[in-house]
Amino acid sequence: MTFPNVLMSMGDDDGGDLGVALDTRVRTKKPPLYKVLLLNDDYTPMEFVVHVLERFFAMTHAQAFEIMLTVHKKGVAVVGVFSHEIAETKVTQVMDLAQRHQHPLQCTMEKE
C-alpha cells in the first residue's frame, strides 16, 4: 500500500504557477502467518506423536507430551505458527514420516 506525501511549492515572485510534487512511500505488510495443526486419530501411537513434536517442532519431551495429550483429548492442537513456506515444509515432513511408518497421523495448516 502506498501513501503519497504531498509537497507544495509556492510560485516565484514573478507570478509563476504553483507546483505539486508527489513523493510516494511503500509500506510493506508483514507476511501472513499459518498455524500448523496436528489431528488426532485412533491408531497412531502416542510415542510417535511425541517423537514428531520433538523432531520437527523443537519441543522438549515434557512440552511434546503435553501437546500430544491435548491432541488426544481435544482432537486437534496448534503445534506452531510459521510463515507459509515453513508451515508447508513442517506439514510435509510430518506427513512423510507418518506415511513411512504407516501411521494415519494428519497434519494441516491454516491461515492465522
C-alpha distance (Angstrom), angle and dihedral (degrees) to the residues before:
residue distance angle dihedral
M1 . . .
T2 3.79 . .
F3 3.76 128.8 .
P4 3.81 117.3 -163.3
N5 3.78 120.9 -135.6
V6 3.78 108.5 -148.4
L7 3.78 116.5 -143.4
M8 3.79 116.0 -171.1
S9 3.75 126.0 -167.2
M10 3.75 122.1 -165.9
G11 3.75 116.6 -130.9
D12 3.78 121.6 -98.6
D13 3.80 122.1 -96.0
D14 3.81 93.8 -92.2
G15 3.83 92.9 70.5
G16 3.82 98.5 -90.3
D17 3.81 120.8 168.5
L18 3.78 126.8 -91.1
G19 3.77 112.3 -103.5
V20 3.80 127.1 -151.6
A21 3.78 120.2 -162.4
L22 3.79 121.9 -171.1
D23 3.76 119.5 -149.3
T24 3.80 113.5 -173.6
R25 3.77 127.1 -155.6
V26 3.77 122.0 -161.2
R27 3.77 117.3 -138.2
T28 3.76 111.9 -161.8
K29 3.77 120.5 -146.4
K30 3.75 121.7 -131.3
P31 3.80 109.6 -107.4
P32 3.80 114.6 -102.7
L33 3.78 117.3 -98.6
Y34 3.78 126.6 -132.7
K35 3.79 130.1 -147.5
V36 3.79 116.4 -135.0
L37 3.80 110.3 -144.0
L38 3.78 129.6 -162.3
L39 3.81 115.5 -153.2
N40 3.78 126.9 -150.1
D41 3.78 123.9 -120.6
D42 3.80 132.3 174.2
Y43 3.80 96.7 -118.8
T44 3.81 113.1 45.9
P45 3.82 109.9 95.0
M46 3.79 115.6 -115.4
E47 3.80 90.1 -127.8
F48 3.80 90.2 58.7
V49 3.81 91.5 52.3
V50 3.82 90.1 50.5
H51 3.82 89.3 49.9
V52 3.84 91.3 51.1
L53 3.80 92.0 50.4
E54 3.80 92.7 48.9
R55 3.80 94.1 45.1
F56 3.81 103.1 42.6
F57 3.80 102.9 23.9
A58 3.83 100.6 38.5
M59 3.79 94.1 -124.0
T60 3.76 125.6 156.9
H61 3.78 116.3 -116.6
A62 3.82 90.3 -102.7
Q63 3.82 93.1 50.0
A64 3.80 91.7 46.5
F65 3.79 91.4 49.1
E66 3.82 91.9 52.0
I67 3.82 92.8 49.1
M68 3.81 90.6 46.5
L69 3.81 89.3 54.4
T70 3.81 90.2 49.4
V71 3.81 90.5 51.8
H72 3.79 90.0 47.3
K73 3.82 95.2 48.5
K74 3.81 101.9 35.2
G75 3.81 99.7 30.1
V76 3.80 95.3 -123.2
A77 3.80 140.5 37.1
V78 3.78 137.0 -176.2
V79 3.79 106.9 -116.8
G80 3.80 98.2 -179.2
V81 3.80 147.1 -18.5
F82 3.80 118.3 -127.9
S83 3.78 145.9 153.0
H84 3.81 114.1 -79.3
E85 3.80 95.7 -97.6
I86 3.79 95.2 47.6
A87 3.81 93.1 44.9
E88 3.80 90.3 49.8
T89 3.80 90.7 50.2
K90 3.82 92.6 49.5
V91 3.82 91.8 50.1
T92 3.81 90.9 49.6
Q93 3.82 92.6 48.0
V94 3.81 92.7 50.4
M95 3.80 93.8 45.6
D96 3.81 93.0 47.0
L97 3.80 92.9 50.5
A98 3.82 91.9 46.5
Q99 3.81 91.5 50.6
R100 3.82 92.4 47.6
H101 3.81 88.5 54.2
Q102 3.82 91.7 42.6
H103 3.81 94.6 -118.0
P104 3.82 121.7 142.4
L105 3.82 92.6 -138.4
Q106 3.81 111.6 149.0
C107 3.77 126.9 -151.7
T108 3.81 123.9 -177.7
M109 3.76 140.5 169.3
E110 3.77 133.9 -139.6
K111 3.77 135.4 -178.4
E112 3.78 113.5 -93.2
